[in-house]
């Protein structure tokens, strides 16, 4: 007795694909296909990938704030000016 393949619909491209070609978004838990146009994969410490659909990725990126430490930036500018950014090997 053979079992029929299970299909699921991708949230982004809205195509029906077999379940083995789908991932689940780690943020909204919806099905997305494994193509790079529909999701992004990020490596994790426990050898699993974090999968984010592009709509969740956009929501997370909106919340990120760039923080710059200007004291370190001034030090880097000084090192570049003095040409001392490379490491000396004896």
N, C-alpha and C positions, 0 to 999 in steps of 0.2 A: 504494500500500500504506500503510495507516494503522497507526500504532503504538498499542498500548493504553496508557492512562495508568498511571503507576506510583503505587502507594499505599504509605503507611507508617503505622505505629501510633504515636500520641502516648504518651509515657511517663506523663503526668499524667492526662489525661482518657480515655485508652485508646480513642480513636476512630480509625477508619481514615480518613485524608484523603489527598488527592492530594499528591504530593511537592512541587509548587510552592507549596503552602500550609503547608509545614513548614520549621522551622529546626533547626539542630543546636546543641545546648548546647555552649558553649565550654569547659565544665569536664568533663563526663562523656561528651561526644560522642554523646549519644542524641538521637533525634528528638523534637521538641516542636512542637505546632502554634503558629501565630502569634498566637493569642488571648492577651489580657492575663491571663486566668485560668490559663494554663499556663506562661507564661514572662515574663521581664522583659528589656527591651532597654536597653542602656547605650551611649551614643555613645563612639566611640573616636577617637583622633587621626588615624588613617589613613582616615577617612571610612567606616569599616565599623562595624557594631554588634556589641557583645559580647552574646551571648544566653545567659541563664542560666535553666534550669528552676527551678521553685520549691523542689525538694528540695535542689539544689546551692546555691541562694541562702540557704536556711536554714542549711546547713552552714557557709557562709562567714560569715554574720552571727553565728553562735555564736562564731567565732574572733576577731571584732573586739573590741577593748578601747578604751573611751573614755579619752582622755588629756586632762586639763585642766591648764593652766598657771595656778596660782592667783595668781601675781604679776600677770598680765595681767587676771585677773578682778577683782582688787582695784583696778587702775587704771581699769577700765571702771565699776565701782561708784562710784568717786570722781568720774569724769566725769559720770555720770548724776546724782549728788547735786548737783554744781555746775552742772548744766544746760549742759555744754560738749561735748556729743556731736556737735553739728552743725558743719558747715564754714562758715566765714565767707567770703563773696564780696565783694570790693571793687568 
